[in-house]
Amino acid sequence: MQRLVRAELDLDIGGELDLILAVTLAAVVTPAEEVLTIAQHGIELTPTELIDQVGTRLHRLRVQPGPVQVRYEAVVEQRATLPDTPELDCAVYLRPSRYAPSDAVFAQARRQFGSLRGAPLLAAVEEFVATAVTYSPGLSQGTDSAVTTLATGQGVCRDYAHLVIALLRAMDVPARYVACYAPGLVPMDFHAVAEAYVDGQWHVLDATRLSNRSGLLRIATGRDAADCAFLSYYGANLILDRMFVDATAVGDVDDVAAASDPSRDERAALVTLS
């Protein structure tokens, strides 16, 4: 089975700026084919690739005013193998962060999940967030934290992920944010999920239940969405005129369904992100 991913961004640059993209598959993923092009006025631009400590690939370049087109395609045939997790990472992902302030939801987490540990805790947190939050495109703000999501009961994938992460950290479980491509996702977009470190492995949770976790492909990993933005810029104004994201699985019908049909995901099972 193959997984095919594609992203297209059309940008209108208002002045000279520093552009940073995170749209390519993470370094832990080995695509069979991959092409990234960034062009302005028909001329291809060459970014500098930066890889952070958890394998997120950033592409950075200085851009002049005018339209810029970003195109990315990749084909993946194999599952990724995550490297061992340094002890420092576990410590970092236990701490409160900007959008996942675990200290602010500590009391709620302890009341709700106080006696649970391990896999049952992960399943209970995902179930709670899935039922407490309504998927509501356009109603949450980019500055909303897990506290806001808990109070309003609405949000999109990043909000679900932040609340899961904050609750797990409040229960002393290292948890982190992952931006990914999600075959079968509706509505299709860049997707966000949470990962929790239990029994020596990172396990993925998607409280939106809009994806099949076994088909996800990692783009960026961090403390929360602030570390995983697909587009960052500094120095001038930028308008995102158009964005197109696609992720599909191709192959045997049963294999494709097992990797892209959300209803085929056994939510109580522990799943590692490929």
N, C-alpha and C positions, 0 to 999 in steps of 0.2 A: 504493500500500500504506500502511496505517496501522499504527502500533504503539500499543497501549493499555496503560497501566500503572495499578496501583492498590495502595495500601497502607492498612492499617487497624491502629491500635494502641489497645488498651484498657489504660489505666494506673490504678493505685491509688496515689494520692499520700498519703504519711504525714504530711506537714507542709508548711508554706509553703516553696516552693522555686523556684529559677531553672531553667526548662526550656528546652533548646535542641534543636531538631529539624533533621535534614538528610534529608528524605524527598522533597523536590520535585526536579524536574529542574533541572540546572544552568542558569545564565543564558545559556550559549551555545546551549542548545536552545530552539527557539521552538515551543511546543505550539499546535495549532489550538484546543484546549480544555483548560482546567485549573481544578480546584477543590480548595482546601485548606480544611478546616473543623476547628476545635479547639473542643470543647464540654465544659462541666462543669455538671451539674445542669440540662441542657436549655438552658443559656445559651451562646451562641457567644462565644468569646474571640478577641481581636484581637492577634496577635503582631507584633513588630517584625521586619521582614525585613532581614537583613544579608547583603551579598554580598562575599565575600573576593576577593583579587587574582587568583585563578584561576577565578572564576565560581561557586563553591559558594554556594548560597543557604541561609542559616541562618534559622530562625524561632524567635525567643526571646520568652519571656513569663514573668511571675511568676504562679505557680499556687498556689491554696489547697488544703488537704487535701480529699480525696475523689476520686471516679472522674473520669477525663478520657478522652474519646474523640477520637482523631485519625483523620481520613479524608482521603485524597488520591486524585484521579483525574486523568489527563491523556491526551490523544490527540495523537500526533505524526505529521505527514505528510511532513516534510522532514528532510533530514540537516542536522546542525549544521556550522557553519564555525568552526573554531578561530581565534582571533586570533593574531598573531605572538607568538612566545615571547620574552620579555625575556631578555637575557644573564644577568641575576641569577637567573632561574628555573633555567637550566641549571647554574649554580654551586650553588644550593641542593640540587638533586636529584642532585648528585654526592656529597654528604656522607653519612656514616653517620647513621642515625636510630634511634630507640628500638627499633623492631621489625625494622629492616633494617640491622643493624650491618655494613656492607660491609667495615670494617677487620677484623672477626673472621673473615670468610670469604675474605679476600684470597688467602691461599696456595692454598686449594682452587680458587678461580676461575682463578688464573694457571696452575695445573697442568692444569686441565681444558680451558681455552679459550684458552690463551696465544697461539696463532697466528691466532686468528679476529678479524675486524672486521666492522662493518656488518651487513647482513641475515643472512649466515651465522652470525654470533655470536648474534643474537637467536634464530634457529631452533635453534641448538645448546643454548642455555640453556633454552629452553622444553622441548625434548625431554628434556634431562637431568632437570629438575624433574618433568616428567610421569611419567618412569619411576622416579625415585628416591623419590617420595612416593606413598603410598596415601591416597586420599580416605577419611577416617575421622571421620565426625560424632561428636561427643561425647568424643573422646579427646584433643583438644588443649585448651589453656587460653587464655583471653583475654590472658594475659600472655606467651605463647610468642613468641619471636623467630625469625628465620630460622635462627639457630644451633640452636635446639631442634628445629626442623623438619628440618634437615639431619641431626641426630643421631638422631632417632626415626624419620624416614621416614614420618610420618603427619601429617594435618592436614586442614583445610577450605580453602575458597577464599582466605581472608585469609592463611593460612599459605603456600600456593603462591605467592601474589602477593608476599609479603614475601621469600621465598627468591629468586624471579626478580629482584626489585629489588636485593637485596643483591649477588647475583652480578654483575649488570650494572654496578652502581656500582663494584664491585671491578675491573671491566674498563674503567673510565673512561668509561662510558656514562651520561648522565643518565637516571634512571629514577624513576618515581613510582607512587603507588597511586591506583586509581580505584574508587569504589563506584558501582554501576550497577544498572539494571533489565535483565534478560536474558530476552527472549522465548524460550520453549522450554527454559528451564533446568529440570533435574530433579535433585534436589528444588528446587522453586521457593522463592526467598528473595531478599533483597538479595544481590547478587553482588559479588565483588571480583576485579579484574584488575590487571595491571601495564601501564604505558606506558613506552616507551623512545624517546629522542630521537636519531634517526639521519638524516643527510642533510637536516637542516632541518625535519623533521616528527616528530610524536609517533605512534608505532605501538603498537598494543595487542597484548598477549600474554596468553593464558589457558592456563596449564599444566594446569589441571584438565581441559580439553577438554570441559567440560560445556555450553559455550555456543557459539553461532555469533557470532563477533566483529562481523560486519557488522550485526547487529541490536541491539547493545548501546546503551543510553541512559545518558548520564552523569548522576550525582547529585552526587558530591563528589570532589574531587581533592586530594591532599596527599602529604606525605613518606611516610606509612604510615597504618595504621588509626587511630592516635591523632588524626589530622587529619580523619578521615572518618566518625566514629561517627554512626549514624542517630539516636541518642538520648543526650543528656548531661543531667545534672541536678546541682544543687548546693544544699545547705542543709538537706536532709531526706532521708528514705527514699522510695523508689519501687519498686513492683512492676509488672512487665510481665505483665499477666494474659493478654493475647492479642495475637498478631501475625499478620497475613495479608498476603501480598505476591503480586501477580500481574502478569505481563507477557505479552502475546500480540501476534502479528502477524496482520493481517486484510487480505485482498485476493486477488489472483491466486495460485493454488495454487503455482506455481513461484516467485513472488516471496516468498511466505510461507516456503516451505521454504529458500530461499536466505538468509533472514534469521533463521531460528529453528531450523533443523536442524543440530545440531553436526557431523553426519557430512558436511555439505556445505561445511564450512569448510576451505579449503586452508591448512593450518597453516604452510607455508613462505612464504606470501604476506605482504606487508606490508599491514596494514589500519589505517586510521585510525578512531577511535571517534567515532560520530555523537552 
